[in-house]
Amino acid sequence: MITTFVLDPEDWQIWRELRLAALTEAPYAFGSQLADWQGEGDRPDRWRARLAIPGSRNLVATLDGRPVGMASGVPADQDRVAELISMYVAPAGRRRGVGELLVRTVEEWARQSGAHTLRLAVAEGNEGALALYRRTGFQETGEQGDLMPDGIRRELVLAKSL
């Protein structure tokens, strides 16, 4: 059974475990690098601050009681726009509905927050994630996203009307 729950800053250790797993298992998929969150960057106050972004909703998905996915919804700089960030589904949760449930749960939060558009950025070449986002109604905007840490690829910006 797949369930989701909302994290608060005191749940930082759950978020940390999944985020470090994501950056280890799928470094090609994120603008952050594992090294950014290790050593000096691996501090409880930093993890708590990440979960305390004003107006955000931070989710973890479990499969049979085991954490296998994460995603956040955050307010964007634009009026009535929200962003889906930090999306990750561990290999054990892929192709089992975890990703779709996380996307739909962030969409629901965005609607309840008054957003009319939900945006996200996905790394070029991350075909699994791109297929998930297209399946759930996102379309490429044509905007050029941020440069990835490899200095070559860029993020693709996708959006969905709510």
N, C-alpha and C positions, 0 to 999 in steps of 0.2 A: 504494500500500500504506500502511495506517495502522499506526503503531507508537506505543508509549508508552515513556517512560523516566523514571526518578526523578532529581530534582534534589537536589543538596546545596547548602549555602550558597555554595560557590565558583562555582556555576552561576548566580549572581544576575543576570547580564546577559541570559540567555535569559528568565528570569522577568520581568525589568524590561521587556524589549521587548514581551512578550505582555500584561503587565498595563497598560502605558501604551496599547497598541493597544485593549485592552478598554475602558478608561475613556474613550478618545476616540471609539470607534465605537459603544459602547452605554452611555452614561452613565446612562440610565434604569434600567439593570439592577443597579446596585451602590450599596451604602451609602457606599462611598468615592467621592471625587470626584477628577478628574484633578489639580486644584490641590493636593490633599493630598500628591501624590507628585511634584510638580514643585518647582523652586526649592530652598528649604531642605530639603524632604522627599525630594529625589532624591539620596540619599547611599548609597554602597556599603554602609556598615555597617547602614543601615536595611533595605536589600534583603536582605542576608545574614541579619539578625535575623529577617526574615519567613520565610525558608526554614529557620530553625533552631528553630522552635516545638517544644518537647520532645514527642516521640512522634508528630510529624506525618509525612505522606507527601505530597510535592509532585511532581506529574506534569506532563509536557508530552507532547502528542500531535503526531506529525508525519504529514503526508500527502505521500508521495513525497519524503521527506527534508526537508520544509519545516515548521517549527513552525506549527501551526494551532489548538492548543487547550491548555488548562491546567485544573487542578483540584487541590485539596488535601483531604486527610483529616486531621482533627485530633481529638484526644480532647476530649470534652465535659466539662462540670463534673459531669455525672451519671454514676453508676457504670454501666459496660457500654453507654455511648452514645458514638457518634462523630458527627462533623459533616462534611459535604461543604461546602466553602467555595471561594470564588474561582474558580468554574466559568466558563469562557469558551471559546467556539468561534468562530473567525474566520469571516467569510462564506465563504471558500474551502473550509472544512471542514464547513459545515452541510449537513444532509440527505445525509451520506455515511457516517454511522456513527461519526464522531469523538466526538460527545457520549455516545452509548451506551457506547462503549469506555471513556471516562474514568469514567463513572458506575460501570460494572461493575468497573473496576480499583480504584476507591476502596472499593467494597463488599467486594471480596476482601481488601484491606488491613484494613478494619474487622473482618471476621470473624476474620482471623488475629490481630488485636490483642485479641480477646476481647469485642468489642462484640456486643450483641444487637439494637441499634437504630441505624440511620443516619438522621440528621436533616439538614435543610437549610432555608434560607430563600430565597425567590424573591420578587422585586418584583411587587406587584400590576400586572397589565397586561402582564407579560412572557410572552405566550402561547406563544411558541416554546419557551422553557425549561420552562414549566409542562407543556406537552404531552410533552416529553422525560421529565420526571420522572414523570408519570403512566404513560407507556408502560413505564417501568422499575420500576414497582411502588410508587411513593411515593403517599401519601394525605395530604390536608390533615388537620392535627391539631385545628383549631379555635382554636388559640392565636393571639393577636395578636402579630405580629412587630414589629421595630423600625420606627420612623418613617424614611422615606426622606429624603434631603437636600432634596427639594422641599417638605417640611413638610406634605404632603397624603397621599401614598400610604404604605402600610405594607407590610412584608414578610409573605408568607404562610409559615407554618411547615408543612413536610411531613415525614413520617417513613416509614420502612420497617422492618419486622422482618427480621432477618437469619437 
